[in-house]
Amino acid sequence: MICVAAQAEHVYCTETRPYNQGARLTAYELVHEKIPATLVCDSMVAALMRSRNISSVVVGADRVAANGDTANKIGTYQIAVVARHHGVPFYVAAPFTSIDFHIPSGDHIVIEERPDKEMTHIGDHQIAAPGIACWNPAFDVTPASLITGIITELGVYKPSELIKHANTLTFESAS
């Protein structure tokens, strides 16, 4: 287990296209909790890490495989790659119940493909060129090798510790 001190001076949250969950949900929660925050476009993360003193990245996860690979909203993987490039620790925060010890790795996580219209339209108004092909996965998988730690209600674990302690962690969560 590793320890993390959680004292955010300022949080940068991404908009999370195409549904803008970051702009709608994350930004709302940060403002509601009076945490200083700035909303940025998904495509600004590399420039942000280059120009600001980013001390760590914390993202969520919809699913965590036994080896520590994680599936989360599309764009998470690219943030992990950029964080690694800039030497910024990358953490995944997820409830323990998101860890599925029956899935050996992220290669076994099925990624939902979303309708093209989510990218080509705003409401009923078409904004993309008619006939353009789209690829619209809802999630991506971040390899455990890019993850510094997985934050759960039971503690913070290195991805490699999950499978080693599967029986212990499962037992602890049941008590």
KARAQUI-V443968 format. One record per backbone hydrogen bond with DSSP energy under -1.0 kcal/mol. CO is the residue of the C=O (numbers start at 1). NH is the residue of the N-H. Records with the same first field share a line. If there is no record, write none. Layout:
CO: NH  NH
This chain:
11: 38
13: 40
15: 22  23
16: 20  21
20: 24
21: 25  26
22: 27
25: 29
26: 30
27: 31
28: 32
29: 33
30: 35
31: 34
36: 11
38: 13
40: 15
41: 44
42: 45
44: 48
45: 49
46: 50
47: 51
48: 52
52: 54
57: 91
59: 93
63: 71
64: 100
65: 68
69: 65
70: 142
71: 62  63
72: 140
73: 76
75: 79
76: 80
77: 81
78: 82
79: 83
80: 84
81: 85
82: 86
83: 88
84: 87
89: 57
90: 148  149
91: 59
92: 151
95: 98
96: 99
98: 64
100: 103
103: 66
105: 108
106: 109
112: 138
115: 118
116: 119  120
117: 121
120: 127  128
122: 125
125: 122
129: 132
136: 114
138: 74
140: 72
142: 70
143: 146
144: 147
149: 92
150: 157
151: 94
152: 155
155: 152
156: 2
157: 150
158: 161
161: 165
165: 169
166: 170
167: 171
168: 172
169: 173
170: 174
